[in-house]
Amino acid sequence: MRITKDPEVRKMEIIETALNLFKTKGIEKTTISEIAKSIGVAKGLIYYYFTSKEKLVDAVIEEFIRGVDKELEKIMMDKSLNFYSKLTSILDLYFNSIQSHLVVLSYTPKNPGILALIRERLSTNALFYAKDLIDQGIEEKVLKIEYPEYMLEIIIKGLGDLFIRGITDPKIHSILVAQLLGLEEKKLIL
């Protein structure tokens, strides 16, 4: 018996199944046939929603970024968190998200621009929310920064560059953030 699902539900099912298979097998080793079999649908249905594997990979990455963005928004909207708590939560969010999706995020053989795209999108989102965080830090008299927009760009893009270069230890990143912002290092424990 054929099971019909709402198109958006089916699309998300495909994306989530692909993500899980990508995380365990890697993107290159996961086939569209395996994704279809895992869901229990014909391969053609996958191609109905995504015209190529690359389009599916793009959708998985978009969903990853959307998920990080939602969590980031929750942290920023939490009025009970002070500057240090928010900054620590944000750094933790980024490191945990990246570490848990490393296989997906490191996919570059056929499309070397994927990692750059992910970095750019995550940086853009981080910059959007970081401005409010810096304003909160200044308001709480924790920060004294003359050019906050430039400092944020240096920190966020610099951390991304270090991560791409293989410096992935959250402790190193938190120390660097603390030093760049002139904060007490012991208050940013990851």
Sequence and secondary structure as in RCSB ss.txt:
>XXXX:A:sequence
MRITKDPEVRKMEIIETALNLFKTKGIEKTTISEIAKSIGVAKGLIYYYFTSKEKLVDAVIEEFIRGVDKELEKI
MMDKSLNFYSKLTSILDLYFNSIQSHLVVLSYTPKNPGILALIRERLSTNALFYAKDLIDQGIEEKVLKIEYPEY
MLEIIIKGLGDLFIRGITDPKIHSILVAQLLGLEEKKLIL
>XXXX:A:secstr
      HHHHHHHHHHHHHHHHHHH TTT  HHHHHHHHTS HHHHHHH SSHHHHHHHHHHHHHHHHHHHHHHH
HH TT  HHHHHHHHHHHHHHHHHHTHHHHT  SS THHHHHHHHHHHHHHHHHHHHHHHHHHHTT    S HHH
HHHHHHHHHHHHHHTT   HHHHHHHHHHHHT  GGG   
